[in-house]
Amino acid sequence: MKVLYFAWMRERIGLPSENVETSAGTVRALVAELAAREERYAAAFADMRAVRVALDQKMSDLDAPLDGVREVAFFPPMTGG
């Protein structure tokens, strides 16, 4: 599946996107897999309260299943101004 990173998550990980092979069944399990990769991923996913997720461009949550999902996007919450 394609995983997209935005804003400071992209800066911490150093990639805008990547294709990921995963056996994770939920977003939470995917986050655990990614965070375990190396320090830059661990830093990006350290505080999931500061991260939002979209599955195939629809807002979702950490307990959402990944069955059939083609794209996962991680980004910080946006504020108006």
BADOTOR-506241 format. One record per residue: x negated, y, z negated of N, C-alpha, C in turn; residue number from 1; residue in three letters. Coordinates in pm, 1 decimal, decimal comma. Layout:
REM BADOTOR-506241
+----------+----------+----------+----------+----------+----------+----------+----------+----------+-----+---------+
|      n_X |      n_Y |      n_Z |     ca_X |     ca_Y |     ca_Z |      c_X |      c_Y |      c_Z | num | residuo |
+----------+----------+----------+----------+----------+----------+----------+----------+----------+-----+---------+
|        X |        Y |        Z |        X |        Y |        Z |        X |        Y |        Z | NUM |     Ala |
...
+----------+----------+----------+----------+----------+----------+----------+----------+----------+-----+---------+
//
This chain:
REM BADOTOR-506241
+----------+----------+----------+----------+----------+----------+----------+----------+----------+-----+---------+
|      n_X |      n_Y |      n_Z |     ca_X |     ca_Y |     ca_Z |      c_X |      c_Y |      c_Z | num | residuo |
+----------+----------+----------+----------+----------+----------+----------+----------+----------+-----+---------+
|    -83,6 |   -116,7 |      0,0 |      0,0 |      0,0 |      0,0 |    -88,8 |    123,9 |      0,0 |   1 |     Met |
|    -33,7 |    232,3 |     47,2 |   -107,7 |    358,0 |     48,9 |    -82,7 |    430,6 |    -83,0 |   2 |     Lys |
|   -190,6 |    477,2 |   -144,7 |   -181,0 |    552,8 |   -268,7 |   -234,6 |    692,9 |   -241,8 |   3 |     Val |
|   -154,3 |    793,7 |   -275,7 |   -190,0 |    933,5 |   -253,8 |   -216,1 |   1001,5 |   -387,9 |   4 |     Leu |
|   -316,2 |   1089,1 |   -390,6 |   -349,4 |   1165,3 |   -510,7 |   -345,5 |   1314,1 |   -476,2 |   5 |     Tyr |
|   -284,5 |   1393,7 |   -564,2 |   -272,4 |   1536,4 |   -539,6 |   -331,8 |   1619,0 |   -653,3 |   6 |     Phe |
|   -369,6 |   1741,4 |   -619,0 |   -417,3 |   1842,4 |   -714,8 |   -535,7 |   1789,7 |   -794,9 |   7 |     Ala |
|   -534,4 |   1807,9 |   -928,1 |   -650,2 |   1769,6 |  -1008,5 |   -673,3 |   1619,1 |  -1009,2 |   8 |     Trp |
|   -571,8 |   1539,5 |   -979,2 |   -594,0 |   1394,2 |   -970,8 |   -686,3 |   1364,1 |   -852,3 |   9 |     Met |
|   -661,1 |   1429,6 |   -739,7 |   -747,2 |   1412,3 |   -621,4 |   -889,3 |   1456,9 |   -653,4 |  10 |     Arg |
|   -902,4 |   1567,9 |   -726,1 |  -1035,3 |   1617,6 |   -761,3 |  -1109,7 |   1519,9 |   -852,4 |  11 |     Glu |
|  -1042,1 |   1463,3 |   -950,3 |  -1106,9 |   1369,6 |  -1043,2 |  -1145,5 |   1239,1 |   -975,6 |  12 |     Arg |
|  -1056,6 |   1188,9 |   -889,4 |  -1084,5 |   1061,6 |   -823,0 |  -1177,9 |   1080,2 |   -704,6 |  13 |     Ile |
|  -1167,8 |   1195,4 |   -638,7 |  -1255,6 |   1223,5 |   -525,7 |  -1201,6 |   1176,7 |   -392,1 |  14 |     Gly |
|  -1074,4 |   1138,1 |   -389,5 |  -1010,8 |   1092,0 |   -266,1 |   -870,9 |   1150,5 |   -255,6 |  15 |     Leu |
|   -826,2 |   1186,0 |   -135,1 |   -687,8 |   1229,4 |   -120,4 |   -591,4 |   1110,7 |   -112,9 |  16 |     Pro |
|   -641,9 |    996,9 |    -62,5 |   -558,6 |    877,0 |    -50,4 |   -648,5 |    756,6 |    -27,0 |  17 |     Ser |
|   -589,0 |    639,4 |    -44,7 |   -659,5 |    515,0 |    -15,6 |   -557,3 |    403,3 |     -0,4 |  18 |     Glu |
|   -596,4 |    299,7 |     68,9 |   -514,2 |    180,2 |     79,3 |   -557,5 |     85,8 |    -31,6 |  19 |     Asn |
|   -460,5 |     36,7 |   -107,7 |   -489,0 |    -44,5 |   -225,4 |   -422,0 |   -180,5 |   -212,7 |  20 |     Val |
|   -498,6 |   -284,4 |   -234,0 |   -443,9 |   -419,9 |   -245,2 |   -415,8 |   -440,6 |   -392,9 |  21 |     Glu |
|   -292,1 |   -475,5 |   -426,9 |   -256,9 |   -490,4 |   -566,9 |   -159,9 |   -604,9 |   -586,7 |  22 |     Thr |
|   -166,3 |   -662,5 |   -704,6 |    -67,6 |   -762,5 |   -744,0 |     26,0 |   -703,7 |   -849,1 |  23 |     Ser |
|     12,9 |   -574,2 |   -875,2 |     94,2 |   -506,9 |   -976,4 |    242,2 |   -513,6 |   -938,5 |  24 |     Ala |
|    324,8 |   -539,9 |  -1037,7 |    467,8 |   -547,1 |  -1014,3 |    540,6 |   -416,8 |  -1040,1 |  25 |     Gly |
|    476,5 |   -327,2 |  -1116,9 |    537,5 |   -198,3 |  -1150,3 |    435,3 |    -86,6 |  -1132,9 |  26 |     Thr |
|    483,4 |     35,8 |  -1134,6 |    392,6 |    150,3 |  -1127,5 |    297,6 |    147,3 |  -1247,6 |  27 |     Val |
|    349,7 |    116,7 |  -1366,0 |    266,7 |    111,9 |  -1487,2 |    151,4 |     12,3 |  -1471,4 |  28 |     Arg |
|    179,1 |   -104,2 |  -1413,8 |     74,6 |   -204,4 |  -1391,4 |    -27,3 |   -155,2 |  -1288,0 |  29 |     Ala |
|     19,8 |    -85,9 |  -1185,6 |    -71,5 |    -28,2 |  -1086,0 |   -162,9 |     74,8 |  -1151,1 |  30 |     Leu |
|   -106,1 |    160,9 |  -1235,7 |   -186,6 |    261,0 |  -1306,0 |   -294,4 |    191,8 |  -1389,5 |  31 |     Val |
|   -259,0 |     84,9 |  -1458,7 |   -357,1 |     11,1 |  -1539,7 |   -468,6 |    -45,9 |  -1452,5 |  32 |     Ala |
|   -432,6 |   -101,4 |  -1336,7 |   -533,4 |   -154,2 |  -1243,8 |   -627,1 |    -43,4 |  -1195,6 |  33 |     Glu |
|   -569,2 |     67,7 |  -1154,8 |   -650,6 |    177,7 |  -1103,5 |   -740,4 |    235,8 |  -1212,9 |  34 |     Leu |
|   -685,4 |    256,6 |  -1331,4 |   -763,0 |    314,9 |  -1441,1 |   -879,6 |    225,5 |  -1481,0 |  35 |     Ala |
|   -864,8 |     95,5 |  -1462,1 |   -971,2 |      0,9 |  -1498,6 |  -1083,2 |     -4,7 |  -1395,0 |  36 |     Ala |
|  -1064,0 |     54,3 |  -1279,0 |  -1164,9 |     49,4 |  -1172,8 |  -1297,9 |    110,6 |  -1214,6 |  37 |     Arg |
|  -1292,9 |    233,3 |  -1259,8 |  -1414,0 |    306,5 |  -1299,0 |  -1375,6 |    435,7 |  -1369,2 |  38 |     Glu |
|  -1472,8 |    506,3 |  -1420,4 |  -1449,8 |    622,7 |  -1505,5 |  -1368,2 |    732,5 |  -1438,8 |  39 |     Glu |
|  -1390,9 |    758,9 |  -1311,4 |  -1316,5 |    868,2 |  -1247,7 |  -1167,3 |    837,5 |  -1241,4 |  40 |     Arg |
|  -1131,3 |    712,5 |  -1220,1 |   -990,0 |    673,8 |  -1221,9 |   -936,8 |    679,7 |  -1364,3 |  41 |     Tyr |
|  -1014,5 |    631,0 |  -1459,9 |   -972,3 |    635,5 |  -1600,2 |   -944,1 |    779,4 |  -1643,0 |  42 |     Ala |
|  -1027,9 |    872,1 |  -1599,9 |  -1007,6 |   1013,5 |  -1634,4 |   -880,3 |   1068,0 |  -1570,6 |  43 |     Ala |
|   -853,0 |   1030,8 |  -1447,2 |   -735,3 |   1080,6 |  -1377,0 |   -605,6 |   1028,8 |  -1438,3 |  44 |     Ala |
|   -608,0 |    905,6 |  -1489,8 |   -486,4 |    844,7 |  -1543,4 |   -483,9 |    842,5 |  -1695,9 |  45 |     Phe |
|   -570,1 |    917,1 |  -1760,5 |   -581,0 |    914,4 |  -1907,2 |   -454,5 |    961,5 |  -1977,2 |  46 |     Ala |
|   -387,5 |   1059,1 |  -1923,7 |   -267,0 |   1112,3 |  -1987,6 |   -152,1 |   1109,7 |  -1888,2 |  47 |     Asp |
|    -77,5 |   1002,4 |  -1888,8 |     30,6 |    987,6 |  -1791,2 |    147,8 |   1080,6 |  -1818,9 |  48 |     Met |
|    149,6 |   1147,8 |  -1933,1 |    253,0 |   1249,2 |  -1957,9 |    234,2 |   1367,7 |  -1863,6 |  49 |     Arg |
|    112,9 |   1382,8 |  -1809,5 |     81,6 |   1494,5 |  -1720,6 |     84,6 |   1453,2 |  -1573,8 |  50 |     Ala |
|    143,7 |   1337,1 |  -1544,7 |    144,7 |   1284,9 |  -1408,0 |    287,2 |   1245,8 |  -1368,2 |  51 |     Val |
|    322,8 |   1277,6 |  -1245,8 |    450,3 |   1235,2 |  -1187,8 |    419,5 |   1135,4 |  -1077,1 |  52 |     Arg |
|    519,9 |   1055,3 |  -1042,9 |    500,5 |    954,7 |   -939,4 |    619,7 |    954,2 |   -844,7 |  53 |     Val |
|    589,3 |    932,3 |   -717,4 |    692,3 |    916,6 |   -615,1 |    664,0 |    787,4 |   -539,7 |  54 |     Ala |
|    769,1 |    711,1 |   -516,3 |    758,8 |    587,5 |   -438,4 |    829,1 |    609,9 |   -305,9 |  55 |     Leu |
|    754,6 |    595,0 |   -198,1 |    809,2 |    621,7 |    -64,5 |    882,2 |    755,7 |    -60,7 |  56 |     Asp |
|    819,3 |    856,8 |   -119,9 |    862,9 |    996,0 |   -121,0 |    990,2 |   1021,5 |   -202,4 |  57 |     Gln |
|   1018,9 |    933,1 |   -298,7 |   1131,4 |    953,3 |   -390,3 |   1077,6 |    949,0 |   -532,8 |  58 |     Lys |
|   1114,0 |   1049,5 |   -612,3 |   1067,9 |   1053,9 |   -750,2 |   1105,9 |    925,1 |   -822,3 |  59 |     Met |
|   1013,5 |    879,1 |   -907,0 |   1036,2 |    754,3 |   -976,6 |    973,2 |    761,7 |  -1114,9 |  60 |     Ser |
|    964,4 |    646,3 |  -1182,5 |    902,1 |    643,4 |  -1313,7 |    806,2 |    525,8 |  -1323,5 |  61 |     Asp |
|    737,5 |    516,9 |  -1435,7 |    632,2 |    416,7 |  -1452,2 |    683,4 |    273,7 |  -1455,5 |  62 |     Leu |
|    808,3 |    253,4 |  -1489,0 |    861,8 |    118,0 |  -1496,2 |    927,2 |     72,4 |  -1366,1 |  63 |     Asp |
|    920,6 |    154,2 |  -1263,5 |    980,4 |    119,5 |  -1134,6 |    903,9 |      3,6 |  -1070,2 |  64 |     Ala |
|    977,5 |    -90,1 |  -1010,0 |    911,4 |   -200,8 |   -940,4 |    846,7 |   -154,4 |   -810,4 |  65 |     Pro |
|    744,0 |   -226,2 |   -770,7 |    671,3 |   -191,8 |   -648,3 |    709,2 |   -280,8 |   -529,7 |  66 |     Leu |
|    803,2 |   -370,8 |   -549,3 |    845,6 |   -459,0 |   -440,5 |    890,8 |   -378,4 |   -319,9 |  67 |     Asp |
|    827,3 |   -400,4 |   -206,0 |    865,3 |   -333,7 |    -82,4 |    817,2 |   -190,9 |    -67,8 |  68 |     Gly |
|    750,4 |   -137,8 |   -168,0 |    701,8 |      0,9 |   -162,4 |    579,8 |      8,3 |    -70,7 |  69 |     Val |
|    578,1 |    107,6 |     16,8 |    465,8 |    126,4 |    108,4 |    374,0 |    241,0 |     67,7 |  70 |     Arg |
|    427,9 |    337,4 |     -9,8 |    348,7 |    454,5 |    -47,2 |    378,7 |    494,8 |   -191,4 |  71 |     Glu |
|    272,1 |    515,0 |   -267,7 |    282,0 |    563,6 |   -405,0 |    204,1 |    694,5 |   -411,6 |  72 |     Val |
|    267,7 |    799,0 |   -461,3 |    200,9 |    929,0 |   -474,5 |    195,7 |    968,6 |   -621,6 |  73 |     Ala |
|     77,3 |   1011,5 |   -666,4 |     57,9 |   1059,3 |   -802,5 |     23,3 |   1207,0 |   -797,5 |  74 |     Phe |
|     89,4 |   1285,2 |   -882,5 |     64,2 |   1430,4 |   -881,6 |    104,7 |   1488,8 |  -1016,3 |  75 |     Phe |
|     43,9 |   1601,9 |  -1052,3 |     84,5 |   1670,6 |  -1175,4 |    217,6 |   1741,9 |  -1152,8 |  76 |     Pro |
|    290,0 |   1768,2 |  -1261,4 |    415,4 |   1842,2 |  -1245,0 |    389,3 |   1980,7 |  -1186,9 |  77 |     Pro |
|    480,0 |   2027,2 |  -1107,6 |    466,4 |   2158,5 |  -1045,7 |    542,7 |   2261,7 |  -1128,7 |  78 |     Met |
|    487,7 |   2379,9 |  -1134,3 |    557,5 |   2488,2 |  -1204,3 |    584,2 |   2600,1 |  -1105,2 |  79 |     Thr |
|    688,3 |   2672,8 |  -1128,6 |    723,1 |   2783,2 |  -1039,9 |    645,3 |   2908,3 |  -1078,6 |  80 |     Gly |
|    648,4 |   3005,1 |   -992,5 |    578,7 |   3127,6 |  -1027,3 |    580,2 |   3227,2 |   -916,1 |  81 |     Gly |
+----------+----------+----------+----------+----------+----------+----------+----------+----------+-----+---------+
//
